[in-house]
Structure formats: structure tokens, C-alpha cells
Amino acid sequence: MKSGGTIPLGILIHHAARLMQKRFELRAADYGLSSAQWRLLVRLIKDEGVAQKRLAELLEIEPISVSRLLDRMEEGGWIERRASSEDRRVRMVFATEKARGAFGKVKEVAGTIYDEALAGLSEAERKTLVHALETIVANLADGEPVCGAPGRDDATAARETN
């Protein structure tokens, strides 16, 4: 897409995502959660007892990065890891009571940030924007599953969480 004096689409999408993440990081700091930890917690609330390897796939993060993220979250009391009853080599991840208690409050923080980001857009414009972004994701996915893509559980989770 030629810019024609406007900021290219990719840069706008990148800046919007970066600024939303930055605002979330500032506001969620009181809870001790990073945006990456929040994404993981949302997934855990939706899929209680998910395997570490599956979390990496769902979040599109390298398994070693998920392991480190989980280490920090376990130290903070957000998650608990248990061996699978079917295969003791597989570690299942569960949200703790602390995580469940904070979930609603942090969800409100995220919702407020989305409202701020969408301020000035009518309901119809908001729906058009979401539809356009879902279309862009679908166009570029090349058949591979994408976290948050339309038709996937992540898309539903994102709408319910935000």
C-alpha cells in the first residue's frame, strides 16, 4: 500500500499495538502483571489445566520463553504447575486463587484501555475496524493458526476478555 502522504498501515498497526501494550503495562503494574503474563493468564482462565507446550502454541511463543514466563508467574503466585495424570513428563498449568481474584480487576483495566483506544469511533466504525483487522489477519495467515484469528477460540477469548 502506497502511503500517499499518510502513515503506512503496518506502521499504524505496530504503533497502536505498542501504545496499548505500554498503557497496559503502566496500569497493570499495580497488580504485578506484564502484558505477556496477562495474555497467558487469559488463556489459562479459558483452558484450565493446559499443557505448557500447548500454551506456547496458543500464544505463539517459543516453549523456552513460555517456561521462563511461567517460572516468573509461579514465583509470583499466579500459576501452579502439576504433572499430568496421563504422562508425568507433561506439565499442566493452572491459575491460582490469586490469579482468579485479580482477573476481573485486570480485565477492567484492559477494557478501559480498549475504550480509550477506540474513543471517537462510533459503534459501526468499531465493528468495521475489528472486521477489517480480522480480514487482514486471515489474508496473511497462509492457513496457519493465528492467535486471535477469526473462527478460533482465541478470537472469542479476546472479545470476552476485552
C-alpha positions in Angstrom: 0.0 0.0 0.0 1.5 3.3 -1.0 1.4 5.9 1.7 0.3 8.9 -0.5 1.3 11.2 2.3 -0.3 9.1 5.0 1.4 6.8 7.5 1.6 3.2 6.1 -0.8 0.6 7.5 1.9 -1.6 9.0 3.4 1.3 11.0 0.0 2.4 12.3 -0.9 -1.2 13.4 2.5 -1.5 15.1 2.2 1.8 16.9 -1.3 1.1 18.0 -0.3 -2.3 19.5 2.8 -0.9 21.1 1.0 2.1 22.7 -1.8 -0.2 24.0 0.7 -2.6 25.5 2.7 0.3 27.0 -0.5 1.7 28.6 -1.5 -1.8 29.9 2.0 -2.3 31.4 1.7 1.0 33.3 -1.8 0.4 34.6 -1.4 -3.3 35.4 1.9 -2.7 37.2 -0.2 -2.3 40.4 -1.2 -6.0 40.0 2.3 -7.2 39.2 1.4 -8.5 35.7 3.1 -7.8 32.4 1.1 -7.8 29.2 2.7 -11.2 28.3 1.6 -12.6 31.7 -1.9 -11.2 31.2 -2.2 -12.9 27.8 -1.1 -16.2 29.4 -3.5 -15.7 32.3 -6.4 -15.1 29.9 -5.6 -18.3 28.2 -5.4 -20.2 31.5 -8.7 -19.0 32.7 -10.2 -20.2 29.4 -8.3 -23.5 29.3 -7.7 -24.6 32.8 -5.0 -27.3 33.1 -3.4 -26.7 29.7 0.0 -28.2 29.0 3.0 -25.9 28.8 3.7 -27.0 25.3 0.2 -26.2 24.2 0.4 -22.8 25.9 3.4 -22.0 23.7 1.4 -22.9 20.6 -1.7 -20.9 21.6 0.3 -17.8 22.5 2.7 -18.2 19.5 5.7 -18.0 21.8 8.8 -20.3 21.9 8.5 -23.0 24.5 11.6 -21.8 26.4 10.0 -18.3 26.6 6.8 -19.7 28.0 8.8 -21.7 30.5 10.5 -18.6 31.7 7.3 -16.7 31.8 5.7 -19.5 33.8 8.6 -19.5 36.2 8.1 -15.8 37.0 4.3 -16.3 37.3 4.8 -19.3 39.6 7.2 -17.3 41.8 4.5 -14.5 41.9 1.8 -16.9 42.9 -0.2 -16.5 39.7 0.0 -20.1 38.4 0.6 -23.6 39.6 2.3 -26.4 37.6 1.4 -30.1 38.1 2.4 -33.3 36.4 -0.2 -34.7 34.0 -2.0 -37.7 35.4 -1.6 -39.4 32.0 2.1 -38.5 31.4 4.3 -37.3 34.2 6.7 -35.7 31.8 4.0 -33.3 30.7 3.4 -30.3 33.0 -0.1 -28.9 33.2 -0.6 -25.2 34.2 -3.4 -23.9 36.4 -4.4 -20.4 37.5 -4.2 -19.9 41.3 -6.9 -18.3 43.5 -4.8 -15.2 43.5 -5.0 -15.1 39.7 -8.7 -15.8 39.7 -9.3 -13.0 42.2 -7.3 -10.4 40.2 -8.6 -11.5 36.8 -11.8 -9.4 36.9 -9.9 -6.3 38.0 -7.2 -6.6 35.4 -9.9 -7.3 32.8 -11.5 -4.0 33.6 -8.1 -2.3 33.2 -7.7 -3.9 29.7 -11.3 -2.9 28.8 -10.7 0.7 29.9 -7.6 0.8 27.6 -9.6 -0.5 24.7 -12.3 2.1 25.3 -9.7 4.8 25.4 -8.1 3.5 22.2 -11.5 3.4 20.4 -12.7 6.8 21.7 -14.2 8.9 19.0 -15.3 5.9 16.9 -18.9 5.1 16.5 -20.1 1.5 17.2 -20.4 0.9 13.5 -16.8 2.2 13.0 -15.6 -0.1 15.8 -17.2 -3.1 14.2 -15.8 -2.2 10.8 -12.3 -1.8 12.3 -12.4 -5.2 14.0 -13.8 -6.8 10.9 -11.1 -5.2 8.8 -8.3 -6.3 11.1 -9.7 -9.9 11.2 -9.7 -9.9 7.4 -6.1 -8.7 7.3 -5.1 -11.5 9.7 -7.0 -14.1 7.6 -5.4 -12.8 4.4 -1.9 -13.1 5.8 -2.2 -16.3 7.8 -1.5 -18.6 4.9 -3.5 -21.3 6.5 -1.5 -21.4 9.7 -3.4 -21.0 13.0 -3.0 -17.5 14.4 -3.6 -16.4 18.0 -6.8 -14.3 18.0 -7.7 -15.1 14.4 -11.4 -15.3 13.5 -13.0 -18.6 14.0 -10.6 -19.7 16.7 -11.2 -19.9 20.4 -8.6 -17.1 20.9 -10.8 -14.6 19.0 -13.7 -15.4 21.3 -11.5 -15.2 24.3 -10.1 -11.8 23.2 -13.6 -10.4 22.7 -14.8 -11.8 26.1 -11.6 -10.5 27.8 -11.6 -7.1 26.3 
